[in-house]
């Protein structure tokens, strides 16, 4: 039997822009009416997200900034699950915590999620694009499922370096041309190439006022301060925000758009704890307890450093460590329901991410995090409780109603990823 490989590329673009709106917490979150099956899929996504967070954090340099997309990686695994059998299917089931759900249940869940998320809010644009590039040997039923349930672009191609331009053109079109190149070579041994892209452009429900943005101190993991080098541009805003505090961390959410379905979540370790401490503690059970215990803090003043992340890295080793090693093994991978004529295995999972945060923002803009000392804004921000993101922290993008975690990141050092763009 011939041996062929399957490659998986993922591209993520996020932009956060400001909009004018009356102050106050957004309380008109749109009810999505998801079924129990969809909610099970979301629970599996979140379970996988926190386990992936732990592995990414363990494998990268302790001082690294990182960001990875949880929902799109789950969608990619959902598609591959349709082509997996035997040990490979069992590993996906266990690592992703599929439980009793069938492949068709998962397919319909992701179809529902993709349909719902794209039309939630007129001030938020989110696109989850999938594509399959395949040879004749890929079983048609697999292509049909990914087209019908994942809305994947599916194209029959001859694999060679002559395909590079076409693939990068698709990437550009599905990231609003913010990422124009990712693929530089194509192996002729490929049987299936899967490329997935996510583009997010969101407007803060209440824009941050750039007048109050100033350079502020940020304390690094080793105790050094960035203040000596001019500090970090930091935004500030006082609003009624959802808020949680315990012995490990403080948590708040800053909403997007009109309806507030999408929120940027910030998780700040308590003094004496580290961001690695809270990563080791976090799982889906702990996270659900945080969400259920949220209270509205009407006097919360949040300080968020501006930053921009552009990263490219592979997930092959990390996913293997999580228990998906058979997917990447030329001898153990079992994708016989994807290709019955060749021995298929997953050669790599590569992702490129561009993420930027600012007060108002443009395409390619991402999360804004402000850090200002309690005294620096006291003249204009009366009677407040300060939450200063002035040391390493976690951030997440989630859909509030369904509690779907879309991405997770860690900011260790904003000086390594300055946001100098005019937003």
C-alpha positions in Angstrom: 0.0 0.0 0.0 1.3 3.5 -0.9 2.0 5.9 1.9 0.7 9.5 1.7 0.5 12.4 4.1 -2.1 14.8 5.2 -1.1 18.4 6.1 -3.2 20.8 8.2 -2.6 24.6 8.1 -4.5 27.1 10.3 -4.4 30.8 9.9 -6.0 33.3 12.4 -6.5 37.1 12.0 -8.2 39.1 14.7 -9.1 42.8 14.8 -10.7 44.8 17.6 -12.1 48.2 16.9 -14.0 50.7 19.0 -17.5 51.9 18.7 -19.5 54.6 20.4 -22.2 53.4 22.8 -23.8 54.4 26.0 -21.7 53.2 28.9 -22.7 50.2 31.0 -22.6 46.5 30.9 -24.2 44.8 27.9 -27.1 42.7 29.2 -29.0 41.9 26.0 -27.0 38.8 25.1 -28.7 37.0 22.3 -30.0 33.6 23.1 -28.7 31.1 20.5 -31.1 28.3 21.5 -28.5 25.6 21.0 -29.5 22.0 21.4 -28.1 19.6 24.0 -25.9 18.0 21.3 -24.4 21.4 20.4 -23.7 22.1 24.0 -21.9 18.8 24.4 -19.7 19.7 21.5 -19.0 23.1 23.1 -18.1 21.3 26.4 -15.7 19.1 24.5 -14.1 22.1 22.8 -13.6 23.8 26.2 -12.2 20.6 27.8 -9.7 20.3 24.9 -8.9 24.0 25.1 -7.6 24.0 28.7 -5.6 20.8 28.2 -4.1 22.3 25.1 -3.3 25.5 27.0 -1.3 23.5 29.6 0.7 21.7 26.9 1.5 24.8 24.9 2.6 26.6 28.0 4.8 23.6 29.0 6.5 23.4 25.6 7.2 27.0 25.0 9.9 29.2 26.6 8.7 30.4 30.0 9.0 34.0 28.9 7.1 33.6 25.6 4.0 35.3 24.6 1.6 33.0 22.8 -1.9 32.7 21.3 -3.7 29.7 19.9 -7.1 29.2 18.4 -9.1 26.6 20.3 -12.4 26.5 18.4 -10.9 26.4 14.9 -8.5 23.6 16.0 -11.5 21.7 17.4 -13.3 22.2 14.0 -10.3 20.8 12.2 -10.3 17.8 14.5 -14.0 17.4 13.9 -13.5 17.2 10.2 -10.6 14.7 10.5 -12.8 12.6 12.9 -14.9 11.7 9.8 -11.9 10.1 8.2 -10.5 8.3 11.2 -10.9 4.7 12.3 -9.5 2.3 14.9 -6.8 3.7 17.2 -6.8 7.1 15.5 -10.5 7.6 16.1 -10.2 6.4 19.7 -7.4 8.9 20.4 -9.4 11.8 19.0 -12.4 10.6 21.0 -10.3 10.6 24.2 -8.3 13.7 23.8 -11.2 15.8 22.6 -13.6 14.2 25.1 -16.1 13.2 22.5 -17.9 10.8 24.9 -21.1 9.4 23.4 -21.4 11.8 20.4 -21.3 10.3 16.9 -19.4 12.0 14.0 -22.7 13.1 12.6 -23.6 14.7 15.9 -20.3 16.6 15.9 -20.7 17.6 12.3 -24.2 19.1 12.8 -23.0 20.8 16.0 -20.2 22.6 14.2 -22.5 23.5 11.3 -24.9 25.1 13.8 -22.1 26.9 15.6 -20.6 28.3 12.3 -24.1 29.4 11.1 -24.9 31.1 14.4 -21.6 32.8 15.1 -21.4 34.6 11.8 -24.6 36.6 12.2 -24.7 37.3 16.0 -23.8 41.0 16.0 -23.6 43.6 13.2 -20.6 45.2 15.0 -18.7 41.9 15.0 -17.4 40.0 12.0 -16.3 36.4 12.4 -15.4 34.1 9.6 -14.5 30.4 10.1 -13.3 29.2 6.7 -12.2 25.6 5.9 -10.8 24.1 2.8 -9.7 20.7 1.5 -7.2 20.2 -1.4 -7.2 16.6 -2.4 -6.2 13.9 -4.9 -8.5 11.4 -6.6 -7.8 8.9 -3.8 -9.7 10.8 -1.1 -13.1 9.1 -0.6 -16.0 11.3 -1.9 -18.2 10.8 1.2 -15.5 12.6 3.3 -15.5 15.5 0.9 -19.3 15.6 0.9 -19.4 15.8 4.7 -16.9 18.6 4.9 -18.6 20.5 2.2 -22.2 20.1 3.6 -21.5 20.4 7.3 -18.4 22.5 7.5 -18.9 24.6 4.3 -15.4 23.7 3.3 -14.0 24.7 -0.1 -13.0 21.4 -1.7 -10.8 21.3 -4.8 -9.2 18.4 -6.6 -5.6 19.3 -7.4 -2.2 17.9 -8.4 0.2 18.3 -5.5 3.4 20.2 -6.5 5.1 23.5 -5.8 3.0 24.9 -8.6 0.1 24.9 -6.2 1.8 27.3 -3.7 0.4 30.4 -5.3 -3.2 29.1 -5.4 -3.0 28.1 -1.7 -1.7 31.5 -0.6 -4.3 33.2 -2.7 -7.0 31.3 -0.8 -5.3 32.3 2.5 -5.3 35.9 1.5 -8.9 36.0 0.4 -10.0 34.4 3.7 -8.0 36.7 6.0 -8.9 39.9 4.3 -5.4 39.8 2.9 -3.8 40.4 6.3 -1.9 37.1 5.9 -0.8 36.7 2.3 1.7 33.8 2.6 2.0 30.7 4.7 2.7 27.9 2.3 6.1 27.9 0.7 6.3 24.3 -0.6 3.9 21.5 -1.4 4.9 17.8 -1.2 3.9 15.6 -4.1 3.2 12.9 -1.5 0.3 14.8 -0.1 -3.1 13.1 -0.4 -5.1 15.8 1.4 -4.1 19.3 2.4 -6.5 21.0 4.9 -6.2 24.8 5.3 -8.5 26.6 7.8 -8.7 30.3 8.4 -10.4 32.5 11.0 -10.9 36.2 10.8 -12.3 38.2 13.7 -13.1 41.9 13.6 -14.9 43.3 16.6 -15.9 46.7 18.0 -15.7 47.2 21.7 -19.1 47.9 23.1 -17.6 51.1 24.5 -14.5 52.4 22.9 -11.4 53.2 25.0 -10.6 56.9 24.9 -7.0 57.3 23.6 -6.7 60.6 25.6 -6.2 58.5 28.7 -3.7 56.0 27.1 -0.3 56.5 28.6 3.0 54.6 29.2 2.8 52.6 32.4 4.9 50.1 34.3 4.7 46.3 33.5 6.5 43.8 35.8 8.0 40.9 34.0 8.1 37.3 35.3 11.6 37.7 36.7 10.6 40.9 38.6 12.2 43.3 36.2 10.2 46.4 35.2 9.6 47.8 31.7 9.1 51.3 33.2 12.8 52.0 32.8 12.5 51.8 29.0 9.6 54.2 28.9 6.9 51.8 30.0 4.1 50.2 28.0 1.3 52.1 26.2 -1.7 51.3 28.4 -5.4 51.9 27.9 -7.9 52.7 30.7 -11.6 52.6 31.0 -14.1 52.6 33.9 -17.3 50.6 33.3 -19.6 48.1 35.0 -17.9 44.9 34.1 -18.5 41.2 35.0 -15.9 40.4 37.7 -14.7 37.4 39.7 -12.0 37.1 42.4 -10.6 34.2 44.4 -7.3 33.1 46.0 -5.7 32.5 42.6 -6.9 35.2 40.2 -9.1 38.2 39.3 -11.2 37.8 36.1 -13.2 40.3 34.1 -14.7 40.5 30.6 -14.8 43.4 28.1 -17.7 43.0 25.7 -17.9 43.6 21.9 -20.6 45.0 19.7 -24.3 45.7 20.4 -25.4 42.5 21.9 -22.3 41.5 24.0 -22.3 37.9 22.9 -18.5 38.1 22.2 -16.3 39.1 25.1 -12.5 39.4 25.7 -11.7 37.7 29.1 -8.7 38.8 31.1 -7.4 36.5 33.9 -4.8 38.2 36.2 -2.9 36.2 38.8 -3.2 37.4 42.4 -0.1 39.0 43.9 2.1 36.0 45.0 0.8 33.8 42.2 2.1 33.5 38.7 0.3 33.1 35.3 1.7 29.5 35.2 0.0 28.8 38.5 -3.4 29.7 37.2 -2.8 27.8 33.9 -2.0 24.7 36.0 -5.2 25.2 38.0 -7.6 26.0 35.1 -9.8 23.3 33.6 -13.3 23.4 32.2 -14.8 22.7 35.6 -13.0 25.5 37.3 -13.8 27.8 34.4 -17.5 27.0 34.6 -17.5 27.8 38.4 -15.9 31.2 37.6 -18.6 32.0 35.0 -21.4 31.0 37.4 -20.0 33.2 40.2 -19.6 36.4 38.1 -20.9 39.6 39.7 -21.2 43.0 38.2 -18.6 45.4 39.5 -20.0 48.9 38.7 -16.8 50.7 39.6 -14.2 48.6 37.9 -11.5 50.5 36.2 -9.4 48.3 33.9 -5.9 49.0 32.7 -4.9 47.1 29.5 -1.5 47.2 27.8 -1.6 47.6 24.0 0.1 44.7 22.2 0.3 42.9 18.8 1.2 39.3 18.4 2.3 37.7 15.1 3.3 34.1 15.5 3.9 31.0 13.4 4.4 27.6 15.0 3.6 23.9 14.7 1.4 21.8 16.9 2.6 18.4 15.9 4.7 17.6 19.0 2.1 19.2 21.4 -0.8 17.3 20.0 1.2 14.1 20.1 2.0 14.7 23.8 -1.7 15.1 24.4 -2.3 11.6 23.1 -2.8 12.1 19.4 0.4 10.5 18.4 -1.1 7.9 16.1 -2.4 10.7 13.8 1.2 11.6 12.9 2.6 8.1 12.6 3.1 6.6 9.1 2.6 3.1 10.5 -0.1 3.7 13.2 -2.4 6.3 11.6 -5.8 5.0 10.5 -7.6 7.2 8.0 -9.1 4.4 6.0 -12.5 6.1 5.8 -10.7 9.1 4.2 -8.5 7.1 1.8 -8.8 3.4 1.2 -6.0 3.0 -1.3 -3.0 4.6 0.6 -1.7 4.7 4.1 -2.5 8.2 5.2 -1.0 10.1 8.2 -1.0 13.6 9.4 2.4 15.2 8.6 2.0 18.4 10.6 -0.4 21.1 12.0 0.9 24.6 11.3 -0.7 27.8 12.4 0.0 31.5 11.8 -1.7 34.1 13.9 -1.9 37.9 13.8 -3.5 39.5 16.7 -3.6 43.2 17.7 -5.4 45.3 20.3 -5.9 49.0 20.5 -8.5 51.7 21.6 -10.3 51.8 18.3 -8.5 49.5 16.0 -8.3 48.4 12.3 -8.2 45.1 10.5 -5.4 43.2 12.1 -6.0 44.8 15.4 -6.5 42.8 18.5 -6.9 43.0 22.2 -6.2 46.1 24.3 -4.9 45.7 27.8 -4.3 48.7 30.0 -1.9 49.1 33.0 -1.9 52.5 34.8 -1.0 53.1 38.4 -3.9 53.9 40.7 -2.8 57.5 41.1 -2.2 58.4 37.5 -5.8 58.6 36.3 -7.4 59.6 39.6 -8.0 63.1 38.4 -10.5 62.0 35.7 -11.7 58.6 36.9 -13.6 59.1 40.1 -14.2 56.4 42.8 -13.1 53.2 41.1 -11.7 49.8 41.8 -8.5 49.4 39.7 -7.8 46.1 37.9 -4.3 46.6 36.5 -3.0 44.2 33.9 0.6 45.2 34.7 2.1 41.7 35.0 1.8 38.5 33.0 -1.8 37.4 32.4 -4.1 35.2 30.3 -6.7 36.4 27.8 -9.5 34.5 26.1 -12.1 35.3 23.4 -15.4 33.6 24.2 -19.0 33.6 23.1 -20.9 34.4 26.2 -24.3 32.7 25.8 -22.9 29.3 24.9 -19.6 29.8 26.9 -17.6 28.7 23.8 -13.9 29.4 24.1 -12.6 30.6 20.7 -9.0 31.4 21.6 -6.6 31.6 24.5 -3.4 33.6 24.8 -0.7 34.5 27.4 1.0 37.9 27.5 4.4 37.7 29.4 6.2 40.7 27.9 4.4 43.4 25.9 7.7 44.9 24.9 8.3 41.9 22.7 5.1 42.6 20.7 4.5 46.4 20.7 1.5 47.9 19.0 2.7 51.0 17.3 0.0 51.1 14.6 -2.3 54.1 14.3 -5.7 52.7 15.4 
